[in-house]
Amino acid sequence: MKFNLKRRKQLLNLTVILTITVCLLSVSCKETTDSSKSTESELIVKINAVQEQIMAQGNMSKEEEEAMLSLCSIISHDDGLATYTTDNSMILKDVEMVPVYEGCEELSKEETKECFDNKVTAFIKREFNLDLSKELNLSEPKQVEAFFIIDENGNLTGMKVRDSEVNIQAEILRVLRKMPVMKPAIHNGKNVSVLCSMIVKYGNYVDIDIVYIPERPDN
């Protein structure tokens, strides 16, 4: 029994180390801006800190395992560290016609915008794993800003989540990657890429506010 427990811990630690290696290799192979590299470096420092703690104590708690996997999830994709510094996307509030979410077709401009907000909000609430935020045992709800781009083909990309618990960041990015393709925004008769922003409130529940930023977020 003791042997099996020891073996299980060894395999778990080996799995984590392999996961870290894959994450670091994925980062090293990507072409990024200085700002993105800085963000990645900060995440790698966090990964190293968790790894050192695991090695020092000889095992890994459930919380440490989840933190490790969340950090790797964030940096192993190149669409979750957007900087927006050279992006040509318009801000959502400035376009003539916002992206059309499935089910929002053949509506007025105002109705299409309201439908877009409602559909995005409902999707994130439905897909978000509420257990992750409940496990934080927060004394009061918290919130984090998130940004994403819907490009001229209607695909969601260029995601970024402000600083928050790593499992929350990773979960928001995971949900955003599942967002369906939409009809792209239109401005001056052409399909355009748009930058969208929202506030995610979390605790024992998840709530979403679609916000319209006056300018591009600071990196």
VOROZA-558629 format. One line per field, with one value per atom (N, C-alpha, C): atom name; x, y, z; residue number from 1. Coordinates in Angstrom, 1 decimal, always signed. Example, Ala and Ser with C-alpha at 12.3 -4.5 7.8 and 13.67 -1.06 7.14 Angstrom:
site	(N,CA,C,N,CA,C)
xx	(+13.2,+12.3,+13.2,+12.8,+13.7,+12.9)
yy	(-5.7,-4.5,-3.3,-2.2,-1.1,+0.0)
zz	(+7.8,+7.8,+7.8,+7.1,+7.1,+7.9)
pos	(1,1,1,2,2,2)
! end
This chain:
site	(N,CA,C,N,CA,C,N,CA,C,N,CA,C,N,CA,C,N,CA,C,N,CA,C,N,CA,C,N,CA,C,N,CA,C,N,CA,C,N,CA,C,N,CA,C,N,CA,C,N,CA,C,N,CA,C,N,CA,C,N,CA,C,N,CA,C,N,CA,C,N,CA,C,N,CA,C,N,CA,C,N,CA,C,N,CA,C,N,CA,C,N,CA,C,N,CA,C,N,CA,C,N,CA,C,N,CA,C,N,CA,C,N,CA,C,N,CA,C,N,CA,C,N,CA,C,N,CA,C,N,CA,C,N,CA,C,N,CA,C,N,CA,C,N,CA,C,N,CA,C,N,CA,C,N,CA,C,N,CA,C,N,CA,C,N,CA,C,N,CA,C,N,CA,C,N,CA,C,N,CA,C,N,CA,C,N,CA,C,N,CA,C,N,CA,C,N,CA,C,N,CA,C,N,CA,C,N,CA,C,N,CA,C,N,CA,C,N,CA,C,N,CA,C,N,CA,C,N,CA,C,N,CA,C,N,CA,C,N,CA,C,N,CA,C,N,CA,C,N,CA,C,N,CA,C,N,CA,C,N,CA,C,N,CA,C,N,CA,C,N,CA,C,N,CA,C,N,CA,C,N,CA,C,N,CA,C,N,CA,C,N,CA,C,N,CA,C,N,CA,C,N,CA,C,N,CA,C,N,CA,C,N,CA,C,N,CA,C,N,CA,C,N,CA,C,N,CA,C,N,CA,C,N,CA,C,N,CA,C,N,CA,C,N,CA,C,N,CA,C,N,CA,C,N,CA,C,N,CA,C,N,CA,C,N,CA,C,N,CA,C,N,CA,C,N,CA,C,N,CA,C,N,CA,C,N,CA,C,N,CA,C,N,CA,C,N,CA,C,N,CA,C,N,CA,C,N,CA,C,N,CA,C,N,CA,C,N,CA,C,N,CA,C,N,CA,C,N,CA,C,N,CA,C,N,CA,C,N,CA,C,N,CA,C,N,CA,C,N,CA,C,N,CA,C,N,CA,C,N,CA,C,N,CA,C,N,CA,C,N,CA,C,N,CA,C,N,CA,C,N,CA,C,N,CA,C,N,CA,C,N,CA,C,N,CA,C,N,CA,C,N,CA,C,N,CA,C,N,CA,C,N,CA,C,N,CA,C,N,CA,C,N,CA,C,N,CA,C,N,CA,C,N,CA,C,N,CA,C,N,CA,C,N,CA,C,N,CA,C,N,CA,C,N,CA,C,N,CA,C,N,CA,C,N,CA,C,N,CA,C,N,CA,C,N,CA,C,N,CA,C,N,CA,C,N,CA,C,N,CA,C,N,CA,C,N,CA,C,N,CA,C,N,CA,C,N,CA,C,N,CA,C,N,CA,C,N,CA,C,N,CA,C,N,CA,C,N,CA,C,N,CA,C,N,CA,C,N,CA,C,N,CA,C,N,CA,C,N,CA,C,N,CA,C,N,CA,C,N,CA,C,N,CA,C,N,CA,C,N,CA,C,N,CA,C,N,CA,C,N,CA,C,N,CA,C,N,CA,C,N,CA,C,N,CA,C,N,CA,C,N,CA,C,N,CA,C,N,CA,C,N,CA,C,N,CA,C,N,CA,C,N,CA,C,N,CA,C,N,CA,C,N,CA,C,N,CA,C,N,CA,C,N,CA,C,N,CA,C,N,CA,C,N,CA,C,N,CA,C,N,CA,C,N,CA,C)
xx	(+0.8,+0.0,+0.9,+1.9,+2.8,+3.5,+3.9,+4.6,+3.8,+2.5,+1.6,+1.4,+1.3,+1.1,+2.3,+3.5,+4.8,+4.9,+4.5,+4.6,+3.6,+2.5,+1.5,+2.0,+2.6,+3.2,+4.3,+5.1,+6.2,+5.7,+4.6,+4.1,+3.4,+2.7,+2.1,+3.1,+4.2,+5.2,+5.9,+6.1,+6.7,+5.7,+4.4,+3.5,+3.5,+3.6,+3.7,+5.0,+6.1,+7.4,+7.3,+6.7,+6.6,+5.7,+4.6,+3.7,+4.4,+5.2,+6.0,+6.9,+7.6,+8.5,+7.8,+6.6,+5.9,+5.5,+5.1,+4.7,+5.9,+7.0,+8.2,+8.7,+8.6,+9.0,+8.0,+6.7,+5.7,+6.0,+6.4,+6.8,+8.0,+9.0,+10.3,+10.2,+9.2,+9.0,+8.1,+7.5,+6.6,+7.3,+6.9,+7.4,+6.5,+7.0,+6.2,+6.8,+6.0,+6.4,+7.1,+7.9,+8.5,+7.5,+6.4,+5.3,+4.9,+4.6,+4.2,+5.3,+6.5,+7.6,+7.7,+7.4,+7.4,+6.4,+5.2,+4.1,+4.4,+4.9,+5.3,+6.4,+7.3,+8.4,+7.8,+6.9,+6.2,+5.5,+4.9,+4.2,+5.2,+6.3,+7.3,+7.9,+8.1,+8.6,+7.6,+6.3,+5.3,+5.4,+5.5,+5.7,+6.9,+8.0,+9.2,+9.0,+8.3,+8.1,+7.3,+6.2,+5.4,+6.2,+7.0,+7.8,+8.8,+9.4,+10.4,+9.7,+8.5,+7.8,+7.4,+7.0,+6.7,+7.9,+9.1,+10.3,+10.7,+10.5,+10.9,+10.1,+8.8,+7.9,+7.7,+8.1,+8.2,+6.8,+5.8,+4.6,+3.8,+2.6,+1.9,+0.5,+0.0,-1.4,-2.3,-3.6,-4.6,-4.5,-4.4,-4.4,-3.1,-2.0,-0.7,-0.8,-1.4,-1.6,-2.4,-3.6,-4.5,-3.8,-3.0,-2.3,-1.3,-0.5,+0.4,-0.2,-1.3,-1.9,-2.6,-3.1,-3.7,-2.6,-1.5,-0.4,+0.1,+0.2,+0.6,-0.5,-1.7,-2.8,-2.7,-2.4,-2.3,-1.2,+0.0,+1.1,+1.3,+0.6,+0.7,-0.1,-0.9,-1.6,-1.1,-1.0,-0.5,-1.6,-2.8,-3.9,-4.4,-3.7,-4.2,-3.2,-2.3,-1.3,-1.3,-2.4,-2.5,-2.0,-1.4,-1.0,-1.7,-2.2,-3.1,-2.3,-1.0,-0.2,-0.2,-0.2,-0.1,-1.3,-2.3,-3.5,-4.3,-4.9,-5.7,-7.2,-7.6,-9.0,-9.6,-10.9,-11.7,-12.2,-12.6,-13.2,-14.7,-15.3,-16.6,-17.6,-17.5,-18.5,-18.5,-17.4,-17.3,-17.7,-18.0,-18.4,-19.9,-20.2,-21.6,-22.4,-22.0,-22.7,-21.8,-22.2,-21.4,-21.5,-20.6,-20.7,-22.0,-22.5,-23.8,-23.6,-24.1,-24.1,-25.2,-25.0,-26.0,-27.3,-28.4,-29.7,-30.0,-29.1,-29.3,-29.4,-29.7,-29.8,-31.1,-31.0,-32.2,-32.8,-31.9,-32.4,-31.9,-32.4,-31.9,-30.5,-29.8,-28.5,-28.5,-29.5,-29.6,-29.9,-30.8,-31.2,-30.1,-29.3,-28.2,-27.2,-26.9,-26.0,-26.5,-27.7,-28.3,-28.3,-28.6,-28.6,-27.2,-26.2,-24.8,-24.4,-24.7,-24.3,-25.0,-26.3,-27.0,-26.5,-26.2,-25.7,-24.3,-23.4,-22.0,-22.1,-22.9,-23.0,-23.6,-24.6,-25.2,-24.3,-23.5,-22.6,-21.5,-20.9,-19.9,-20.4,-21.6,-22.2,-22.4,-22.9,-23.2,-22.0,-20.9,-19.7,-18.7,-18.8,-17.8,-18.0,-16.9,-16.9,-17.0,-18.2,-18.4,-17.7,-17.4,-16.7,-15.4,-14.7,-13.4,-13.4,-14.4,-14.5,-15.0,-15.9,-16.4,-15.3,-14.4,-13.3,-12.3,-12.4,-11.5,-12.0,-13.3,-13.8,-13.6,-14.0,-13.9,-14.9,-14.4,-15.4,-16.4,-16.0,-16.9,-16.5,-17.4,-17.1,-16.0,-15.2,-14.2,-14.5,-13.8,-14.0,-12.7,-12.7,-11.5,-11.9,-11.1,-11.3,-10.8,-11.5,-11.1,-11.3,-10.4,-10.5,-10.4,-11.0,-10.8,-11.2,-10.7,-10.9,-11.8,-12.8,-13.5,-13.0,-12.3,-11.6,-12.6,-12.0,-12.8,-13.5,-13.1,-13.8,-14.7,-14.9,-15.8,-15.3,-13.9,-13.3,-12.8,-12.9,-12.5,-11.0,-10.2,-8.8,-8.3,-7.0,-6.4,-6.9,-7.0,-7.6,-6.6,-7.1,-6.3,-7.1,-6.6,-7.4,-6.4,-7.0,-6.2,-5.8,-4.9,-4.4,-5.5,-5.5,-6.5,-5.9,-6.6,-6.1,-5.9,-4.8,-4.4,-5.5,-6.2,-7.2,-8.4,-8.7,-9.8,-9.4,-8.1,-7.6,-7.7,-7.2,-7.2,-8.6,-9.5,-10.9,-11.6,-11.4,-12.0,-11.4,-10.1,-9.6,-10.1,-10.3,-10.8,-12.2,-13.0,-14.4,-14.4,-13.6,-13.6,-13.2,-12.3,-11.9,-13.0,-14.0,-15.2,-16.2,-16.1,-17.1,-17.3,-18.5,-18.8,-18.3,-18.1,-17.8,-19.0,-18.8,-19.9,-19.8,-20.9,-20.7,-20.0,-18.9,-18.0,-18.7,-18.1,-18.6,-18.4,-19.2,-19.2,-19.0,-18.1,-17.9,-17.6,-18.3,-18.1,-18.2,-19.2,-19.5,-18.5,-17.5,-16.5,-16.4,-16.1,-15.9,-14.6,-14.8,-13.7,-13.5,-12.3,-11.9,-12.2,-12.8,-13.2,-12.7,-12.3,-11.8,-13.0,-13.3,-14.4,-13.8,-14.6,-14.1,-15.3,-15.0,-16.0,-15.4,-16.3,-15.9,-16.6,-15.7,-16.2,-16.2,-17.4,-17.5,-17.7,-16.9,-16.9,-16.8,-17.3,-17.4,-18.2,-19.3,-20.2,-21.2,-21.0,-21.7,-20.8,-21.2,-20.4,-21.4,-21.0,-21.8,-20.9,-21.5,-20.7,-21.3,-20.5,-20.9,-20.1,-20.8,-20.1,-19.8,-18.6,-18.2,-17.6,-17.7,-17.1,-16.0,-14.8,-13.7,-13.5,-13.1,-12.9,-11.7,-10.7,-9.5,-8.9,-7.8,-7.3,-6.7,-6.8,-6.3,-4.8,-4.3,-2.9,-2.4,-1.2,-0.6,+0.1)
yy	(-1.2,+0.0,+1.2,+1.3,+2.4,+2.5,+1.4,+1.4,+2.1,+1.7,+2.2,+3.7,+4.2,+5.6,+6.4,+5.8,+6.5,+6.5,+5.4,+5.4,+6.4,+6.5,+7.4,+8.9,+9.2,+10.6,+10.8,+9.8,+9.9,+10.2,+9.4,+9.6,+10.9,+11.4,+12.7,+13.8,+13.7,+14.8,+14.7,+13.5,+13.4,+14.0,+13.8,+14.3,+15.8,+16.4,+17.9,+18.4,+17.7,+18.2,+18.1,+17.0,+16.9,+18.0,+18.4,+19.4,+20.8,+21.0,+22.2,+22.3,+21.2,+21.2,+21.5,+20.9,+21.2,+22.7,+23.3,+24.7,+25.6,+25.3,+26.1,+26.0,+24.8,+24.7,+25.4,+25.4,+26.1,+27.6,+28.1,+29.5,+29.9,+29.0,+29.3,+29.3,+28.6,+28.5,+29.6,+30.5,+31.5,+32.8,+33.5,+34.8,+35.8,+36.6,+37.5,+38.8,+39.8,+41.2,+41.2,+42.3,+42.4,+42.3,+42.9,+42.9,+41.5,+40.8,+39.4,+38.6,+38.8,+38.0,+38.3,+39.6,+40.0,+39.2,+39.1,+38.4,+37.0,+36.4,+35.0,+34.7,+35.6,+35.5,+35.5,+36.3,+36.4,+35.1,+34.5,+33.2,+32.1,+32.1,+31.1,+31.2,+32.4,+32.6,+31.9,+32.1,+31.5,+30.0,+29.4,+28.0,+27.5,+28.1,+27.7,+27.7,+28.8,+28.9,+27.7,+27.3,+26.2,+24.9,+24.8,+23.6,+23.4,+24.5,+24.5,+24.1,+24.6,+24.3,+22.8,+22.3,+20.9,+20.0,+20.4,+19.6,+19.7,+20.9,+21.1,+20.2,+20.2,+19.4,+18.0,+17.6,+16.2,+15.6,+16.4,+16.0,+17.3,+17.1,+18.2,+18.1,+19.3,+19.4,+19.5,+19.3,+19.5,+20.9,+21.9,+23.3,+23.6,+23.0,+23.2,+22.6,+21.4,+20.8,+21.6,+22.1,+23.0,+24.3,+24.9,+26.1,+25.8,+24.7,+24.4,+24.2,+23.4,+23.1,+24.4,+25.3,+26.5,+27.4,+27.5,+28.3,+27.8,+26.5,+25.9,+26.1,+26.0,+26.3,+27.7,+28.6,+30.0,+30.2,+29.7,+30.0,+29.1,+28.0,+27.0,+27.4,+28.5,+29.0,+30.4,+30.7,+32.0,+33.1,+32.7,+33.6,+34.2,+33.9,+34.4,+35.4,+35.9,+36.9,+38.1,+38.6,+39.7,+41.0,+41.8,+43.1,+44.3,+44.1,+45.1,+46.4,+46.4,+47.6,+47.9,+46.9,+47.2,+46.7,+46.4,+45.8,+46.8,+46.4,+47.4,+47.2,+46.5,+46.3,+47.6,+47.8,+48.9,+48.5,+49.4,+49.2,+48.9,+47.9,+47.5,+48.6,+49.5,+50.6,+51.5,+51.5,+52.4,+51.9,+50.6,+50.1,+50.3,+50.4,+50.6,+49.4,+48.2,+47.0,+46.0,+45.6,+44.7,+43.3,+42.4,+41.0,+40.4,+39.6,+38.9,+37.5,+37.4,+36.0,+35.2,+33.9,+33.0,+33.2,+33.5,+33.7,+35.2,+36.0,+37.5,+38.1,+37.3,+37.7,+38.5,+39.4,+40.1,+41.0,+41.6,+42.6,+44.0,+45.0,+46.3,+46.4,+47.5,+47.7,+47.6,+48.3,+48.4,+47.0,+46.3,+45.0,+44.0,+44.1,+43.2,+43.4,+44.6,+44.9,+44.3,+44.5,+43.9,+42.4,+41.8,+40.4,+39.8,+40.5,+40.1,+40.1,+41.1,+41.2,+40.1,+39.8,+38.8,+37.4,+37.1,+35.8,+35.5,+36.5,+36.3,+36.1,+36.9,+36.8,+35.4,+35.0,+33.7,+32.5,+32.6,+31.6,+31.4,+32.5,+32.4,+31.9,+32.4,+31.9,+30.4,+29.9,+28.5,+27.6,+28.1,+27.3,+27.3,+28.4,+28.6,+27.6,+27.0,+26.0,+26.7,+26.8,+27.6,+27.0,+25.7,+25.0,+25.7,+26.1,+26.7,+28.0,+28.8,+30.0,+29.7,+28.8,+28.4,+27.9,+27.1,+26.5,+27.6,+28.8,+29.9,+30.4,+30.0,+30.5,+31.9,+32.7,+34.2,+34.7,+35.7,+36.3,+37.2,+37.7,+38.5,+38.4,+38.6,+38.4,+39.3,+38.8,+39.6,+39.8,+40.6,+40.8,+41.0,+40.7,+40.8,+41.2,+42.0,+42.5,+41.5,+41.3,+40.4,+41.0,+40.8,+41.4,+40.3,+40.5,+39.5,+40.3,+39.7,+40.3,+39.3,+39.8,+39.1,+39.6,+38.8,+39.3,+39.4,+39.8,+40.1,+38.9,+37.7,+36.5,+35.9,+36.7,+36.3,+35.3,+35.1,+34.2,+35.0,+34.3,+35.0,+34.7,+35.7,+35.6,+36.7,+36.8,+38.0,+38.2,+37.1,+37.2,+37.6,+38.3,+38.7,+38.8,+38.3,+38.4,+39.2,+40.2,+40.9,+40.0,+40.5,+39.7,+39.2,+37.9,+37.3,+36.0,+35.2,+33.8,+33.1,+32.3,+31.7,+30.7,+30.0,+29.1,+29.9,+31.1,+31.9,+32.4,+32.9,+33.3,+32.2,+31.0,+29.9,+29.5,+29.5,+29.1,+30.1,+31.4,+32.4,+32.2,+32.0,+31.8,+30.5,+29.5,+28.2,+28.4,+29.2,+29.4,+30.3,+31.3,+32.2,+31.4,+30.5,+29.7,+28.8,+28.6,+27.8,+28.7,+30.0,+30.9,+30.6,+30.5,+30.2,+31.3,+30.9,+31.8,+32.7,+34.0,+34.9,+35.6,+36.2,+37.1,+38.3,+38.7,+39.8,+41.1,+42.0,+43.4,+44.1,+45.1,+45.8,+47.3,+47.9,+49.4,+49.9,+51.0,+51.5,+50.5,+49.5,+48.5,+47.4,+47.3,+46.3,+45.5,+44.2,+43.4,+44.0,+44.1,+44.7,+43.8,+43.9,+43.2,+44.2,+43.7,+44.5,+44.0,+44.9,+44.6,+44.7,+43.6,+43.6,+43.5,+44.0,+44.0,+43.6,+43.0,+42.6,+42.5,+42.6,+42.4,+41.1,+40.2,+38.9,+39.0,+38.8,+38.8,+37.4,+37.0,+35.6,+35.5,+34.4,+34.0,+32.7,+32.8,+31.7,+31.7,+32.7,+32.8,+33.5,+33.5,+34.2,+35.1,+36.4,+37.4,+38.1,+38.5,+39.2,+40.5,+41.5,+42.8,+43.1,+43.4,+43.8,+45.3,+45.7,+47.1,+47.6,+48.9,+49.5,+50.4,+50.0,+50.8,+52.0,+53.1,+54.3,+54.3,+53.4,+53.2,+51.9,+51.5,+50.2,+50.1,+48.9,+48.7,+48.8,+49.3,+49.3,+47.9,+47.7,+46.3,+46.1)
zz	(+0.0,+0.0,+0.0,+0.9,+1.0,-0.4,-1.0,-2.2,-3.3,-3.3,-4.4,-4.2,-2.9,-2.7,-3.1,-2.8,-3.2,-4.7,-5.3,-6.8,-7.4,-6.8,-7.3,-7.3,-6.2,-6.0,-7.0,-7.2,-8.2,-9.6,-10.0,-11.3,-11.4,-10.4,-10.4,-10.6,-9.8,-9.9,-11.3,-11.9,-13.2,-14.2,-14.1,-15.0,-15.0,-13.8,-13.7,-14.3,-14.1,-14.7,-16.2,-16.7,-18.2,-18.7,-18.0,-18.4,-18.4,-17.4,-17.4,-18.6,-18.9,-20.0,-21.3,-21.5,-22.7,-22.8,-21.6,-21.6,-21.9,-21.3,-21.6,-23.0,-23.6,-25.0,-25.9,-25.6,-26.4,-26.4,-25.2,-25.1,-25.9,-25.8,-26.5,-28.0,-28.5,-29.9,-30.5,-29.7,-30.2,-30.4,-31.5,-31.8,-31.1,-30.1,-29.3,-29.2,-28.8,-28.6,-27.2,-26.9,-25.7,-24.5,-24.7,-23.7,-23.4,-24.5,-24.3,-23.6,-24.0,-23.4,-21.9,-21.5,-20.1,-19.3,-20.0,-19.3,-19.2,-20.2,-20.2,-19.1,-19.0,-18.0,-16.6,-16.4,-15.0,-14.7,-15.7,-15.5,-15.3,-16.0,-15.8,-14.4,-13.9,-12.5,-11.6,-11.8,-10.9,-11.0,-12.2,-12.4,-11.6,-11.8,-11.1,-9.6,-9.1,-7.6,-7.1,-7.8,-7.4,-7.5,-8.5,-8.7,-7.5,-7.1,-6.1,-4.7,-4.5,-3.3,-3.3,-4.4,-4.5,-4.2,-4.8,-4.5,-3.1,-2.4,-1.0,-0.1,-0.4,+0.6,+0.2,-1.0,-1.4,-1.9,-2.0,-2.6,-3.1,-3.6,-4.2,-3.8,-3.3,-2.9,-4.2,-4.0,-5.1,-5.6,-4.7,-5.1,-5.9,-5.5,-6.3,-7.6,-7.7,-9.0,-9.9,-9.4,-10.2,-10.7,-9.8,-10.1,-11.2,-11.1,-12.1,-13.5,-13.5,-14.8,-15.4,-14.5,-15.0,-15.6,-15.0,-15.5,-16.9,-17.0,-18.2,-19.3,-18.9,-19.9,-20.4,-19.6,-20.1,-21.1,-20.8,-21.6,-22.8,-22.8,-23.9,-25.1,-25.0,-26.2,-26.5,-27.8,-28.1,-28.3,-28.0,-28.1,-26.8,-25.7,-24.4,-23.8,-24.5,-24.0,-24.9,-25.4,-26.3,-25.7,-26.5,-26.0,-26.6,-27.9,-28.6,-29.0,-28.8,-29.1,-30.6,-31.4,-32.9,-33.6,-32.8,-33.4,-34.2,-35.3,-36.1,-35.9,-34.9,-34.6,-34.1,-34.5,-33.9,-32.6,-31.8,-30.5,-30.8,-30.1,-30.4,-30.4,-29.5,-29.4,-30.6,-31.4,-32.5,-33.9,-34.0,-35.3,-35.6,-36.9,-37.3,-36.9,-37.2,-36.9,-36.1,-34.9,-34.1,-34.7,-34.3,-34.8,-34.5,-35.4,-35.2,-34.7,-33.4,-32.8,-33.4,-33.5,-34.0,-33.2,-33.9,-33.3,-33.2,-33.6,-33.6,-35.0,-36.0,-37.3,-37.6,-38.6,-39.1,-38.0,-37.2,-36.2,-36.5,-35.9,-36.1,-35.4,-35.7,-35.1,-33.6,-33.0,-31.5,-31.0,-31.7,-31.2,-31.4,-32.5,-32.7,-31.6,-31.2,-30.1,-28.8,-28.5,-27.2,-27.3,-28.4,-28.6,-28.4,-29.0,-28.8,-27.4,-26.6,-25.2,-24.5,-24.7,-24.0,-24.3,-25.6,-26.0,-25.4,-25.5,-25.0,-23.4,-22.8,-21.3,-20.9,-21.6,-21.3,-21.6,-22.7,-23.1,-22.0,-21.5,-20.5,-19.2,-18.8,-17.5,-17.6,-18.8,-19.0,-19.0,-19.6,-19.8,-18.6,-17.9,-16.8,-15.7,-15.3,-14.2,-12.9,-12.3,-11.1,-9.9,-9.9,-8.8,-8.6,-9.6,-9.5,-8.6,-8.8,-8.0,-6.6,-6.5,-5.2,-4.3,-4.9,-4.1,-3.6,-4.1,-3.5,-2.2,-1.8,-0.5,-0.3,-1.3,-1.1,-0.1,+0.7,+1.6,+0.9,-0.2,-1.0,-2.5,-3.4,-4.9,-5.3,-6.3,-7.0,-8.4,-9.1,-10.5,-11.3,-12.6,-13.4,-14.8,-15.4,-16.8,-17.8,-18.8,-19.9,-21.2,-22.2,-23.5,-24.6,-25.7,-26.8,-28.1,-29.2,-30.6,-31.4,-32.1,-33.1,-34.4,-35.1,-36.3,-37.5,-38.7,-39.8,-40.4,-39.9,-40.4,-39.3,-38.2,-37.2,-36.2,-36.2,-35.2,-34.0,-32.9,-31.6,-31.4,-31.1,-30.9,-30.0,-29.9,-29.2,-27.8,-27.0,-25.6,-24.6,-23.6,-22.5,-21.2,-20.1,-18.8,-17.8,-17.2,-16.2,-15.1,-14.2,-13.1,-12.2,-11.9,-11.0,-10.6,-9.9,-9.6,-10.9,-10.9,-12.2,-12.7,-11.8,-12.3,-12.9,-12.4,-13.0,-14.3,-14.4,-15.7,-16.8,-16.4,-17.3,-17.7,-16.8,-17.0,-18.0,-17.8,-18.7,-20.1,-20.2,-21.5,-22.2,-21.4,-21.9,-22.5,-21.7,-22.2,-23.4,-23.4,-24.6,-25.9,-25.7,-26.9,-27.5,-26.7,-27.2,-27.8,-27.8,-28.3,-29.8,-30.3,-31.7,-32.6,-33.9,-34.9,-35.2,-35.4,-35.7,-37.0,-37.4,-38.6,-38.2,-38.9,-38.4,-38.3,-37.6,-37.5,-38.8,-39.1,-40.4,-40.1,-40.8,-40.7,-42.1,-42.5,-43.8,-44.9,-44.7,-45.7,-45.8,-44.9,-44.9,-43.6,-43.7,-42.5,-41.7,-40.4,-39.6,-38.4,-37.8,-36.6,-35.4,-34.4,-33.3,-31.9,-31.1,-29.7,-28.7,-28.0,-27.1,-25.7,-24.7,-23.3,-22.4,-21.3,-20.3,-19.0,-18.0,-16.6,-16.1,-15.6,-15.1,-13.6,-13.0,-11.5,-11.0,-10.0,-9.6,-8.1,-7.6,-6.2,-6.1,-5.4,-5.4,-6.6,-7.5,-8.7,-9.8,-11.0,-12.0,-12.8,-12.9,-13.6,-14.6,-15.7,-16.8,-17.1,-17.2,-17.7,-19.0,-20.1,-21.3,-21.2,-21.3,-21.1,-22.4,-22.6,-23.8,-23.4,-23.6,-23.2,-24.1,-23.5,-24.4,-25.3,-24.9,-25.7,-25.4,-26.1,-25.9,-24.5,-23.9,-22.5,-22.5,-21.3,-21.1,-21.0,-21.4,-21.4,-20.1)
pos	(1,1,1,2,2,2,3,3,3,4,4,4,5,5,5,6,6,6,7,7,7,8,8,8,9,9,9,10,10,10,11,11,11,12,12,12,13,13,13,14,14,14,15,15,15,16,16,16,17,17,17,18,18,18,19,19,19,20,20,20,21,21,21,22,22,22,23,23,23,24,24,24,25,25,25,26,26,26,27,27,27,28,28,28,29,29,29,30,30,30,31,31,31,32,32,32,33,33,33,34,34,34,35,35,35,36,36,36,37,37,37,38,38,38,39,39,39,40,40,40,41,41,41,42,42,42,43,43,43,44,44,44,45,45,45,46,46,46,47,47,47,48,48,48,49,49,49,50,50,50,51,51,51,52,52,52,53,53,53,54,54,54,55,55,55,56,56,56,57,57,57,58,58,58,59,59,59,60,60,60,61,61,61,62,62,62,63,63,63,64,64,64,65,65,65,66,66,66,67,67,67,68,68,68,69,69,69,70,70,70,71,71,71,72,72,72,73,73,73,74,74,74,75,75,75,76,76,76,77,77,77,78,78,78,79,79,79,80,80,80,81,81,81,82,82,82,83,83,83,84,84,84,85,85,85,86,86,86,87,87,87,88,88,88,89,89,89,90,90,90,91,91,91,92,92,92,93,93,93,94,94,94,95,95,95,96,96,96,97,97,97,98,98,98,99,99,99,100,100,100,101,101,101,102,102,102,103,103,103,104,104,104,105,105,105,106,106,106,107,107,107,108,108,108,109,109,109,110,110,110,111,111,111,112,112,112,113,113,113,114,114,114,115,115,115,116,116,116,117,117,117,118,118,118,119,119,119,120,120,120,121,121,121,122,122,122,123,123,123,124,124,124,125,125,125,126,126,126,127,127,127,128,128,128,129,129,129,130,130,130,131,131,131,132,132,132,133,133,133,134,134,134,135,135,135,136,136,136,137,137,137,138,138,138,139,139,139,140,140,140,141,141,141,142,142,142,143,143,143,144,144,144,145,145,145,146,146,146,147,147,147,148,148,148,149,149,149,150,150,150,151,151,151,152,152,152,153,153,153,154,154,154,155,155,155,156,156,156,157,157,157,158,158,158,159,159,159,160,160,160,161,161,161,162,162,162,163,163,163,164,164,164,165,165,165,166,166,166,167,167,167,168,168,168,169,169,169,170,170,170,171,171,171,172,172,172,173,173,173,174,174,174,175,175,175,176,176,176,177,177,177,178,178,178,179,179,179,180,180,180,181,181,181,182,182,182,183,183,183,184,184,184,185,185,185,186,186,186,187,187,187,188,188,188,189,189,189,190,190,190,191,191,191,192,192,192,193,193,193,194,194,194,195,195,195,196,196,196,197,197,197,198,198,198,199,199,199,200,200,200,201,201,201,202,202,202,203,203,203,204,204,204,205,205,205,206,206,206,207,207,207,208,208,208,209,209,209,210,210,210,211,211,211,212,212,212,213,213,213,214,214,214,215,215,215,216,216,216,217,217,217,218,218,218,219,219,219)
! end
